[in-house]
Amino acid sequence: MKALLFWTATLLMVSGCQKAGKSSPQQTLADKADAVHDFYDNAPTHQLPHPDKIRIDGEVAAPVNQPLEHLPLRSVIVKETRIKNQRDSFVGAYRYQGYSLYDLLKDVPLDKANKGSFSPIIDLYVCVTGKGGEKTVLSWGEIFYPVNRHQILIATRVTPVLPGKSGERRPVPDSSKLVEGTDLYSECNIAQPERICVHSLDADYPVKRTWISCMLRPLMYITGPAGLLY
């Protein structure tokens, strides 16, 4: 009898723990009691429907369908502003969480179309395409500039940043979106990004190298009121 009661209680406890730890896939509750000091969790966090993989193709060694789940979750806080009737139109402030283009692209082998004439990767850019056909073009420097490595995300979660006293509300997207945290305007934040295509600039860079030009360097002289300084 005691053994039966023990196993019954154990099963009830495990079941209760599973139910307690299971959160809604749509929304995470807000910290309205200020249990922690994070100002940006005072509103619910909404889960945004998104694809499991992002297609990466173009000037790469081989097209890949990059899974998202193993990548680190990054966070960026932005103030979204649109251009409406040739004027600034404030949309709202948000904390977005998702997967940075830096993480998505950093390990993908490249195969530049113009590598024979210009091998550096500084002329690369990417075109991000949304499910609805919208496109955003980003330079390689925007993604890989060291100061802003994880500021451009494919956002899969969003938390509106709300004023504490006014009771204002902000519109929340209903699907994943490209978020450019470094932009002053949010016109490039397209919905449901699903493909990243890598390109190099379609231009020629004539480079003339000879042994004499490598050995001879131009000399620079600095002069001042008293004559030659350097």
Phi, psi and omega in degrees: 000315179297320179297320179296316178296321180298312182291327176296314179297320180297316180296320179296320180293317180296317179297318180295321179294320180296319180292321182291325183275355183269115181259160179293137179288349184263328190205139174255137186295153180276154176269076183282345180268003182053048179292331176237168186270008180281116181291337190267015174242019182278356175237158181298145173266124183260130175279131182255127177304135183208158177289156178284335183224154176243129179282128177237119181215197184097227183273063177236162182300321177201140177300143179227150170256096189282116176293148181265330193297332182272356181276152177293145178275119181258165183222142177215142179249124186228155169253115184270129180224131177250163175259117183229123182054042178061027178225158175290134178232110182287128180264311181162172176251140187215151164256118178256142173236142181176209188241124188282149175296332176301309180294324181293325189257343193295333182254007182275120179295135182262157175216082186296140178292329183253026184296335179292327182256337182209097186280333179301150183267009186290346180262011180282154171211164181234150175245117179263127183245134177269167182300328180275002179098353177295149181225146174229135180253131181231138176284157178299325180294326178299324183277320190253003175300124192304328183290330186242040189300324187240032181267350179247112189238154158265101190281132177241357177216148180215139175233115177292139176267110188252142173299139187291330189250334189280339181075017180293157177235153179239143175295143181242132179297156181254008177205172178299160181205155172280128181238122177255098185292344182267353183275144175281331176244151187257023183294336182270000182279078186281157183272148172050056177297136183223352182215139175236119181247126183267133179227158168245156182297128182278078182206159179260140178239087180295123180238121180252116181240127174226160182296328181288324180288334178285330183275326183265124180246144177293141180264139179245131179243139176245124181244152178227189180302329182271002180114211185290128177258323183211000000 
